[in-house]
Amino acid sequence: MHSVKQAARELIDQLPDSVSWNDLMYELYVKQKIEEGLKELDEGRGIPHEEVKRRLLADAQ
């Protein structure tokens, strides 16, 4: 498993040299949120797809 520092370096290395601070911050934020979501799934805290669809359809009515 990569450390946060190592993961940040790898992400930065993949970005173009012309990246803005806003773009960099966005990419870091998205990476963090994805990792949080994957951790939740690994811990069994996810919501099954069918349940999400059911909830969305119920809210739409």
DSSP file (Angstrom, degrees, kcal/mol; ACC not computed):
  #  RESIDUE AA STRUCTURE BP1 BP2  ACC     N-H-->O    O-->H-N    N-H-->O    O-->H-N    TCO  KAPPA ALPHA  PHI   PSI    X-CA   Y-CA   Z-CA
    1    1 A M              0   0    0      0, 0.0     2,-0.2     0, 0.0     0, 0.0   0.000 360.0 360.0 360.0 137.1    0.0    0.0    0.0
    2    2 A H        -     0   0    0      1,-0.1     2,-0.1     2,-0.0     3,-0.0  -0.502 360.0-120.4 -79.9 147.9    1.3    3.5   -0.9
    3    3 A S     >  -     0   0    0     -2,-0.2     4,-2.6     1,-0.1     5,-0.2  -0.420  30.2-108.6 -74.7 163.8    1.6    6.2    1.6
    4    4 A V  H  > S+     0   0    0      1,-0.2     4,-2.5     2,-0.2     5,-0.2   0.908 121.6  53.1 -59.9 -41.5   -0.4    9.3    1.0
    5    5 A K  H  > S+     0   0    0      2,-0.2     4,-2.1     1,-0.2    -1,-0.2   0.914 110.6  46.0 -61.2 -44.4    2.9   11.1    0.2
    6    6 A Q  H  > S+     0   0    0      2,-0.2     4,-2.3     1,-0.2    -2,-0.2   0.910 112.3  50.4 -65.7 -42.6    3.8    8.5   -2.4
    7    7 A A  H  X S+     0   0    0     -4,-2.6     4,-2.2     1,-0.2    -2,-0.2   0.893 110.1  50.9 -63.1 -39.5    0.3    8.5   -3.9
    8    8 A A  H  X S+     0   0    0     -4,-2.5     4,-2.7     2,-0.2    -1,-0.2   0.908 109.5  50.5 -64.6 -41.9    0.4   12.3   -4.2
    9    9 A R  H  X S+     0   0    0     -4,-2.1     4,-2.5     2,-0.2    -2,-0.2   0.923 110.6  49.1 -61.6 -43.9    3.8   12.2   -5.9
   10   10 A E  H  X S+     0   0    0     -4,-2.3     4,-1.0     2,-0.2    -1,-0.2   0.902 112.0  48.7 -63.3 -40.8    2.5    9.6   -8.4
   11   11 A L  H >X S+     0   0    0     -4,-2.2     3,-0.7     1,-0.2     4,-0.7   0.938 111.8  48.8 -63.7 -46.7   -0.6   11.7   -9.1
   12   12 A I  H >< S+     0   0    0     -4,-2.7     3,-1.0     1,-0.3    -2,-0.2   0.893 106.7  56.5 -60.8 -40.8    1.5   14.9   -9.6
   13   13 A D  H 3< S+     0   0    0     -4,-2.5    -1,-0.3     1,-0.2    -2,-0.2   0.770 104.5  53.8 -63.4 -25.0    3.8   13.1  -12.0
   14   14 A Q  H << S+     0   0    0     -4,-1.0    -1,-0.2    -3,-0.7    -2,-0.2   0.647  93.7  88.1 -83.3 -15.9    0.9   12.1  -14.2
   15   15 A L  S << S-     0   0    0     -3,-1.0     9,-0.0    -4,-0.7     2,-0.0  -0.496  87.8-101.0 -84.4 153.0   -0.3   15.7  -14.6
   16   16 A P    >   -     0   0    0      0, 0.0     3,-1.8     0, 0.0    -1,-0.1  -0.312  30.1-113.6 -68.3 156.6    0.9   18.0  -17.3
   17   17 A D  T 3  S+     0   0    0      1,-0.3    -2,-0.0    -4,-0.1    -4,-0.0   0.753 115.2  61.6 -61.1 -23.9    3.6   20.6  -16.4
   18   18 A S  T 3  S+     0   0    0      2,-0.0    -1,-0.3     0, 0.0    -3,-0.0   0.298  74.4 137.4 -87.6  10.5    1.0   23.4  -17.0
   19   19 A V    <   -     0   0    0     -3,-1.8     2,-0.2     1,-0.1    -4,-0.0  -0.263  47.9-134.4 -60.3 141.2   -1.4   22.2  -14.3
   20   20 A S     >  -     0   0    0      1,-0.1     4,-2.5     0, 0.0     5,-0.2  -0.508  21.3-111.1 -90.4 164.2   -2.9   24.9  -12.2
   21   21 A W  H  > S+     0   0    0      1,-0.2     4,-2.7     2,-0.2     5,-0.2   0.902 120.3  52.9 -59.9 -40.1   -3.2   24.9   -8.4
   22   22 A N  H  > S+     0   0    0      2,-0.2     4,-2.3     1,-0.2    -1,-0.2   0.914 109.5  47.7 -62.9 -42.6   -6.9   24.5   -8.8
   23   23 A D  H  > S+     0   0    0      2,-0.2     4,-2.5     1,-0.2    -1,-0.2   0.916 112.4  49.6 -63.8 -42.7   -6.6   21.5  -11.1
   24   24 A L  H  X S+     0   0    0     -4,-2.5     4,-2.3     2,-0.2    -2,-0.2   0.931 111.4  48.1 -61.6 -46.4   -4.1   19.9   -8.7
   25   25 A M  H  X S+     0   0    0     -4,-2.7     4,-2.4     1,-0.2    -1,-0.2   0.889 111.2  51.6 -63.0 -39.4   -6.3   20.4   -5.7
   26   26 A Y  H  X S+     0   0    0     -4,-2.3     4,-2.8    -5,-0.2     5,-0.2   0.938 109.8  48.8 -61.9 -47.1   -9.3   19.0   -7.6
   27   27 A E  H  X S+     0   0    0     -4,-2.5     4,-2.3     1,-0.2    -2,-0.2   0.899 112.4  48.2 -61.8 -41.3   -7.4   15.9   -8.6
   28   28 A L  H  X S+     0   0    0     -4,-2.3     4,-2.4     2,-0.2    -1,-0.2   0.906 112.0  50.1 -64.7 -41.5   -6.2   15.3   -5.0
   29   29 A Y  H  X S+     0   0    0     -4,-2.4     4,-2.4     2,-0.2    -2,-0.2   0.929 111.5  47.6 -62.4 -46.3   -9.8   15.8   -3.7
   30   30 A V  H  X S+     0   0    0     -4,-2.8     4,-2.4     1,-0.2     5,-0.2   0.920 111.6  50.4 -62.9 -43.7  -11.2   13.3   -6.3
   31   31 A K  H  X S+     0   0    0     -4,-2.3     4,-2.4    -5,-0.2    -1,-0.2   0.916 110.7  49.9 -60.4 -43.7   -8.5   10.8   -5.5
   32   32 A Q  H  X S+     0   0    0     -4,-2.4     4,-2.3     1,-0.2    -2,-0.2   0.927 111.4  48.1 -60.8 -46.0   -9.2   11.1   -1.7
   33   33 A K  H  X S+     0   0    0     -4,-2.4     4,-2.3     2,-0.2    -1,-0.2   0.885 111.1  50.5 -65.3 -39.1  -13.0   10.7   -2.2
   34   34 A I  H  X S+     0   0    0     -4,-2.4     4,-2.5     2,-0.2    -1,-0.2   0.930 111.1  48.6 -63.7 -44.8  -12.5    7.6   -4.4
   35   35 A E  H  X S+     0   0    0     -4,-2.4     4,-2.1     1,-0.2    -2,-0.2   0.888 110.4  51.4 -63.9 -38.5  -10.2    6.0   -1.8
   36   36 A E  H  X S+     0   0    0     -4,-2.3     4,-2.2     2,-0.2    -1,-0.2   0.919 110.9  48.8 -62.0 -43.4  -12.7    6.8    0.9
   37   37 A G  H  X S+     0   0    0     -4,-2.3     4,-2.1     1,-0.2    -2,-0.2   0.902 110.6  49.6 -64.3 -41.9  -15.5    5.1   -1.1
   38   38 A L  H  X S+     0   0    0     -4,-2.5     4,-2.4     2,-0.2    -1,-0.2   0.883 109.9  51.9 -64.8 -37.4  -13.4    2.0   -1.8
   39   39 A K  H  X S+     0   0    0     -4,-2.1     4,-1.7     2,-0.2    -2,-0.2   0.922 108.3  51.3 -63.7 -43.7  -12.5    1.7    1.9
   40   40 A E  H  <>S+     0   0    0     -4,-2.2     5,-3.0     1,-0.2     6,-0.4   0.909 110.2  49.3 -59.7 -42.3  -16.2    1.9    2.8
   41   41 A L  H ><5S+     0   0    0     -4,-2.1     3,-1.6     1,-0.2     5,-0.2   0.917 108.7  52.4 -63.6 -42.6  -17.0   -0.9    0.3
   42   42 A D  H 3<5S+     0   0    0     -4,-2.4    -1,-0.2     1,-0.3    -2,-0.2   0.823 109.2  51.1 -61.2 -30.5  -14.2   -3.0    1.7
   43   43 A E  T 3<5S-     0   0    0     -4,-1.7    -1,-0.3    -5,-0.2    -2,-0.2   0.386 119.0-112.5 -87.9   3.1  -15.7   -2.5    5.1
   44   44 A G  T < 5S+     0   0    0     -3,-1.6    -3,-0.2    -4,-0.2    -2,-0.1   0.727  83.0 122.4  75.5  21.7  -19.1   -3.6    3.8
   45   45 A R      < +     0   0    0     -5,-3.0    -4,-0.2    -6,-0.2    -5,-0.1   0.249  40.6 112.6-100.7  13.0  -20.7   -0.1    4.3
   46   46 A G        -     0   0    0     -6,-0.4    -8,-0.0    -5,-0.2    -9,-0.0  -0.328  66.6-122.4 -80.3 166.1  -21.7    0.3    0.7
   47   47 A I        -     0   0    0     -2,-0.1     5,-0.1     2,-0.0    -2,-0.1  -0.946  32.0-113.9-108.1 126.0  -25.3    0.5   -0.6
   48   48 A P    >>  -     0   0    0      0, 0.0     4,-1.9     0, 0.0     3,-0.5  -0.238  24.0-117.5 -58.9 147.6  -26.2   -2.1   -3.3
   49   49 A H  H 3> S+     0   0    0      1,-0.3     4,-2.4     2,-0.2     5,-0.2   0.882 113.7  53.7 -53.9 -45.1  -27.0   -0.7   -6.7
   50   50 A E  H 3> S+     0   0    0      1,-0.2     4,-2.3     2,-0.2    -1,-0.3   0.858 107.2  51.8 -62.6 -35.1  -30.6   -1.9   -6.7
   51   51 A E  H <> S+     0   0    0     -3,-0.5     4,-2.5     2,-0.2    -1,-0.2   0.898 108.6  50.5 -68.6 -40.0  -31.2   -0.2   -3.3
   52   52 A V  H  X S+     0   0    0     -4,-1.9     4,-2.6     2,-0.2     5,-0.2   0.934 111.2  48.8 -62.0 -45.8  -29.9    3.1   -4.7
   53   53 A K  H  X S+     0   0    0     -4,-2.4     4,-2.6     1,-0.2     5,-0.2   0.919 110.7  51.0 -59.6 -44.1  -32.2    2.8   -7.7
   54   54 A R  H  X S+     0   0    0     -4,-2.3     4,-2.1     1,-0.2    -1,-0.2   0.923 112.1  46.7 -60.2 -45.0  -35.1    2.0   -5.5
   55   55 A R  H  X S+     0   0    0     -4,-2.5     4,-2.2     2,-0.2    -1,-0.2   0.912 112.7  48.9 -64.5 -43.4  -34.5    5.1   -3.3
   56   56 A L  H  X S+     0   0    0     -4,-2.6     4,-1.6     1,-0.2    -1,-0.2   0.905 112.3  48.0 -64.6 -41.5  -34.0    7.4   -6.3
   57   57 A L  H  X S+     0   0    0     -4,-2.6     4,-0.6    -5,-0.2    -1,-0.2   0.881 111.1  51.2 -67.1 -36.9  -37.2    6.2   -7.9
   58   58 A A  H >< S+     0   0    0     -4,-2.1     3,-0.7    -5,-0.2    -2,-0.2   0.888 110.4  49.1 -66.7 -38.9  -39.1    6.6   -4.7
   59   59 A D  H 3< S+     0   0    0     -4,-2.2    -1,-0.2     1,-0.2    -2,-0.2   0.801 104.9  59.6 -69.8 -29.1  -37.8   10.1   -4.3
   60   60 A A  H 3<        0   0    0     -4,-1.6    -1,-0.2     1,-0.2    -2,-0.2   0.683 360.0 360.0 -73.8 -17.3  -38.8   11.0   -7.8
   61   61 A Q    <<        0   0    0     -3,-0.7    -1,-0.2    -4,-0.6    -2,-0.2   0.459 360.0 360.0 -93.0 360.0  -42.5   10.2   -7.2
